[in-house]
Amino acid sequence: MQQTDKTSSRKKFLLWGATVFTSLTAFKIFAGSKKPSFSPDGEKKETVKMLTQDGKLVEVDASKLYCGKRKKISDEQLKTWVNKNQINKKG
């Protein structure tokens, strides 16, 4: 009778341990730790990741972006923009 209590408590202990470990791991992954970028002055600056025309991922200082009235481009303009850049690279 005592052996079943021991195995039952051991199973509970392992189950609780696995649950806590999984919860902490999931929290760490989904919470996301954003590391602040610092300028040479030591001040925090916010950066935005953007894709360049040639497909490189770069970080741009958010204060350098224009935040005025924005206009969305059409699909046709986007297609010609991409095609122009691909033709320029080949030539």
C-alpha positions as CSV (number, residue, x, y, z in Angstrom):
1,M,0.0,0.0,0.0
2,Q,2.8,2.4,0.8
3,Q,4.6,1.7,-2.5
4,T,1.7,3.0,-4.6
5,D,1.7,6.2,-2.5
6,K,5.4,6.6,-3.2
7,T,5.0,6.1,-7.0
8,S,2.0,8.4,-7.0
9,S,3.8,11.2,-5.2
10,R,6.8,10.7,-7.4
11,K,4.6,11.0,-10.5
12,K,2.9,14.1,-9.1
13,F,6.3,15.6,-8.4
14,L,7.6,14.9,-11.9
15,L,4.4,16.2,-13.5
16,W,4.5,19.4,-11.5
17,G,8.2,19.9,-12.2
18,A,7.6,19.4,-16.0
19,T,4.6,21.8,-15.9
20,V,6.6,24.5,-14.2
21,F,9.6,24.1,-16.5
22,T,7.4,24.2,-19.6
23,S,5.5,27.2,-18.3
24,L,8.7,29.1,-17.6
25,T,10.2,28.2,-21.0
26,A,7.0,29.2,-22.8
27,F,6.9,32.5,-20.9
28,K,10.5,33.3,-21.8
29,I,9.9,32.6,-25.5
30,F,6.6,34.4,-25.9
31,A,7.4,37.4,-23.6
32,G,10.3,38.2,-25.9
33,S,13.2,40.1,-24.5
34,K,13.8,43.2,-26.6
35,K,17.3,44.5,-26.1
36,P,17.4,48.3,-26.3
37,S,19.8,49.8,-28.7
38,F,22.0,52.5,-27.5
39,S,23.5,55.5,-29.4
40,P,27.1,56.6,-28.9
41,D,25.7,59.1,-26.4
42,G,24.4,56.3,-24.2
43,E,20.8,57.1,-24.9
44,K,18.3,54.5,-25.8
45,K,17.1,54.6,-29.4
46,E,14.3,52.7,-31.1
47,T,15.1,50.9,-34.3
48,V,12.8,49.4,-36.9
49,K,13.7,46.4,-39.1
50,M,13.2,47.0,-42.8
51,L,13.9,45.1,-46.0
52,T,16.0,46.9,-48.6
53,Q,15.4,46.7,-52.4
54,D,18.1,44.1,-52.8
55,G,16.6,41.9,-50.1
56,K,18.8,42.7,-47.1
57,L,17.3,43.1,-43.6
58,V,18.6,46.3,-42.0
59,E,17.8,48.2,-38.8
60,V,16.8,51.9,-39.2
61,D,16.6,54.5,-36.5
62,A,12.9,55.2,-36.0
63,S,13.5,59.0,-35.6
64,K,14.9,59.1,-39.2
65,L,11.6,57.8,-40.7
66,Y,9.1,60.3,-42.1
67,C,5.8,60.0,-40.2
68,G,3.7,62.5,-42.1
69,K,0.8,61.7,-44.3
70,R,1.3,58.3,-45.9
71,K,0.0,57.1,-49.3
72,K,-0.3,53.5,-50.2
73,I,1.1,52.5,-53.6
74,S,-0.8,50.5,-56.1
75,D,0.0,46.9,-57.1
76,E,1.1,48.1,-60.5
77,Q,3.5,50.6,-59.1
78,L,5.0,47.9,-56.9
79,K,5.4,45.5,-59.8
80,T,7.2,48.2,-61.9
81,W,9.4,49.2,-59.0
82,V,10.6,45.6,-58.5
83,N,11.1,45.0,-62.2
84,K,13.1,48.3,-62.7
85,N,15.5,47.3,-59.9
86,Q,16.0,43.8,-61.2
87,I,16.7,45.1,-64.7
88,N,19.2,47.6,-63.4
89,K,21.1,44.9,-61.6
90,K,21.4,42.7,-64.7
91,G,22.5,45.5,-67.0
